[in-house]
Amino acid sequence: MQSRKRQKKPSWLKKSLPKGSDYQRVKGLLSNAGLHTVCQEANCPNMFECFSKNTSTFMILGSECTRNCRFCNVACGIPLPVDPDEPARVARAALDLNLTYVVVTSVTRDDLEDGGAAHFAETIHALKSTLPGNPKVEVLIPDFQGNVEALKIVLSANPDVLNHNIETVPSLYYRARPEADYQQSLDLLRNAKAINISIPAKSGIMVGLGETIKELEQTMKDLFHHGCDIITIGQYLQPTREHLEVQKYYSPEEFKLLEQKARQIGFKKVAAGPFVRSSYNAQDLFEA
């Protein structure tokens, strides 16, 4: 059977590269510190822009993920042992970058008993004790296979935002996230609010995988009713030919409609647009 012809990217998905030396400086700093960023590992379209603004999303617990989601460009393989010095290196890099708002995510580590929760907590502590003033730390965590005790470990470190991406609608999980569970991700958000109601819960959806508007509305309602406070909605972009193909490119006008629907559901903080990613302009959304 002949494969479907790949869609051409529309004009609104073309992005000019920023100018200046900050991009190379940030890239060199991270490389010298032996740190990973989701910006680089996932080949994020905003990487040049964010690096040029002296910001990045740190990715802890190595660069090898134990899951193989078909939308994600992060490598899947056998991960290395946890590096105990990594939290301190992340904090030093954040200090060198003069960050006041830091986003920390990780690969999924199903090989670890706590899924890497203690390492997240140590990184949060390192950042808050190293950076001057009152730094804000947002963590984008995996599902910890539904381990509530692991979730408690992360929340005990008092992150300023607890982020966990639902990613897509339930009917597409078998294609996009076959090793994850839709309800388990919703339960994580509900449990997070039950453990500490004062910490904002955040989640993200990528569109363009073949979902319907009705499905997106229901997913947004599910998130809201499970305690999600902040939502991001962005365009899925196929990283390589081996990943899921884009079924639809949403226009900027369609993203505005999705934002309106999210606000009608009850979300006060919404970011929706072609280049929106879960951690893109995270500080602006947090402070909105």
Secondary structure, 3 states (H helix, E strand, C coil): CCCCCCCCCCHHHCCCCCCCCHHHHHHHHHHHCCCEEHHHHCCCCCHHHHHHCCCCEEEECCCCECCCCCCCCCCECCCCCCCCCHHHHHHHHHHHCCCCEEEEEECCCCCCCCCCHHHHHHHHHHHHHHCCCCCEEEEECCCHHHCHHHHHHHHHCCCCEEECCCECCHHHHHHHCCCCCHHHHHHHHHHHHHHCCCCCEEEEEEECCCCCHHHHHHHHHHHHHCCCCEEEEEECCCCCCCCCCCCCCCCHHHHHHHHHHHHHHCCCEEEEECCCCCCCCHHHHHHC
